[in-house]
Amino acid sequence: MAQPATKFRIGYITATVWRNGDFYNVDLSRTYKDGDEYKETSSLGHHDLLNASKVLQRAESWIASQ
């Protein structure tokens, strides 16, 4: 399985950066607990938006420096 180029996480929000040849793609996800199991979703609530903005800014800065 391919490894991500890097990850940025704040709280429950993660931006995962993947290298795709000369380009990069970013997956944005939120971790939550369902019973005893941790899961991920792309659905964000209002309280997640500031952290999402921050991890996306970090991902953009990292990609721009490559």
Stockholm file with secondary structure:
# STOCKHOLM 1.0

chainA/1-66         MAQPATKFRIGYITATVWRNGDFYNVDLSRTYKDGDEYKETSSLGHHDLLNASKVLQRAESWIASQ
#=GR chainA/1-66 SS CCCCSEEEEETTEEEEEEEETTEEEEEEEEEEEETTEEEEESCCCGGGHHHHHHHHHHHHHHHHTC
#=GC SS_cons        CCCCSEEEEETTEEEEEEEETTEEEEEEEEEEEETTEEEEESCCCGGGHHHHHHHHHHHHHHHHTC
//
